[in-house]
């Protein structure tokens, strides 16, 4: 049976419990938001098909639990991932500090060169923001990965976060002339600029 897409990418959302990973996925997949989203147990995933540069792209997005007791389960889902989206909460310094821990897990379990993106969620809660855009951007730059601030509540930059990564993955696959591989690499400076990571994600 013929495929109904040009590219299929597996993306994985990681980060501490409560940073809004499930809400980001719900916003992107269903354009919906709820204040009372139940904590993810283990893993959940959704599909969304998008059009990018006349290409039909099917995204399989895995939402992983942030709790320590599920780490063994969720680490298995890093394998085979084309892209990893690391999420923290801009109102929680602890969740930002833990990004390094999540990055270590990614480097341990994911394929070498898997695309990475740093996302600071809940940017709509400006009164409680403790992690500045500049601090997070400098951290992302030190890792040579792009950065966006998002709000699942008002949809700010949610679409951009997923489409930025998907667009770069298309470029990588087509450069090597293989629509089904290889696994990704770091996002390019060109993609960083077009994604709004140089300032558009600011409040």
N, C-alpha and C positions, 0 to 999 in steps of 0.2 A: 504494500500500500504506500502511495506517495506521501512524503512528509508535507505537512502544512506550514513549514517554517524553513528559513534559510540557515538559521543558527540556533542552537540550544545551549544555554549557559546555566551552570549551577552557581548560585550565589549563597553565601552563608552570613547571617547576621549574628554577631557575637558581642558580648559586653555584660556588665553586671546586671543582676535582677533589678527591675524597676526603672531602667533607663529609657524604656519606651520602644524596644525592638519590635514587639508584637504590634504596637500602635503604628509604627512606621510601615510594617508589612501590610496591615489592614488599610492604611491610607493609600499605599501604592497599588495594592491588588484590587481593592473594592471602593476606593475613594470614600472611606468612612472613618469615623473616629468615635471612640467611647472612653469615658473616664473610668469605667469599671471593668477593664479588660482583665480576665483571669490570668494569673501567673502561668507561664508555659511550663508544662511538665514534660521533661525530656526534649522532644523536638516537634515542630509543626512545619508544614510547608505549603506554599501556594504557587500557582502558576499565573503568569500574565504574559500575553503576547503583545509586542509593541512593534511599531514600524520605525526603523532608523535608516535614513539614506536609502529608501526604497527596498530595504531588506526587512523580511519578517523575522523577528527575533523572539524566541520563546525563552522566558526566564523562569527557572525553577528556583524559588527563594526559600531557603531553610531558616527558620526562626528557632534558635537554640536557647535552652534554659540557662540562666545566669548563675543558678545556685551551685555551690561547690559539690553537692552530692550527685549532681548530674554530669559532672565534668567527663567521667569515663564514657558516658553515652554520647555526649555531644562531640567529643574529640574525634570520634569515628566519622563524623560528617564533614570534617575538614578535608579528608582524603577525596580527591577527585573534584574539589571545588575549583571553579574558574576564578572566582572573586570572593574576597572576604571583606565585609563591611563591619568595622569596629565602632561600636556605639558607646558614647558616654552621655551623662546628663549634665548640662551646663550649670545646673543648680547643685551639683554634688561633686565636691573636690575629690572625694574618695573614689568615685566611679572613674574620674579622669586619671587619678594616680594608678588605678588598676589596669589601665590600657596597656602598660608595659607587660603586665602578667599575661594578659590575653595575647599580646604579640608574641611572647615566648611560646605560648601554646601553638599558635599558628605556625611559627617557624619549626616547631617540633613535629607537627602532624600534617601540615598541608604540603602540597607539592611545591618544590622549589620554584620561586618566581611567580607564585600565585598573585594576581592583582589584589592590591589592598587600598582601602579608602577609610579615612577617619571621619566620623560624623559626631557632632555635638548636638544632641537632641534637646527639645524643650526650650528652644530659643525665644518662644513667646513669653516665658516667665521672666521678664527682664528684672523685676524687683528682687528676685532671689538668685540672680546669676552670680556665680562665684568663680567660674573659669572663663577668663576673658578670651575673646576671639584671637587676640594677638599671641597669648600664651599657647593656645592650642595650635595655631598656625605655625608658630616657631617649632613646636614639637613635631608636627607633621613634616615640615620642611627638613628637619634633621634626619627624618626617616626616608626622605624623598618620596613621600606619598601625598596625594591631594587631600584637602580638608574642606568640609562644608558644615555650616550650622543649619539645623533643620528644626521644623516644628510639625510633628504629626498632627497636632491639634488644628493649626491653620493652614497646613499643607506647604509651608515654606520650604523650598528646596528639596522636598521629598522626591518628586519626579526627577529632578536634576541628579540627585545622588545615584539612583539606580541607572538612569540612562547614560550618565557619564561613564560609568564602569562598563556597561554593555557596549557602548560605542567604541571604547578603547579595545575591548576584547574582539570585536569585529575586525578592527584594524590589524590586530596581531595575527589573527587567523588568516586573513586574506594576504598578508605580507608573506606568509610562509606557504600560501597556496593550498592550505588544507582546512576545509570548512569544519572539521571535527577535532582540531587540535592545532598546536600543542596547548598545554596549560599556560596560563597567563604570565605576565611580567608586570613590572611597576607601571603605573599610568604615566604617560609622557607629560612634559611641560606644556605641550600644545593643548592636551586635554585638560590639564589643570587650569589653564587660562580660560578655556571656553566653559568650564564648569562653574565659574564664579568663585573659585576658591581664593582668588586674590582680593576679595572684598565684598562680593555680592552677597555672601552668606552672613554678613554682619547685621546686627539689629540696628 
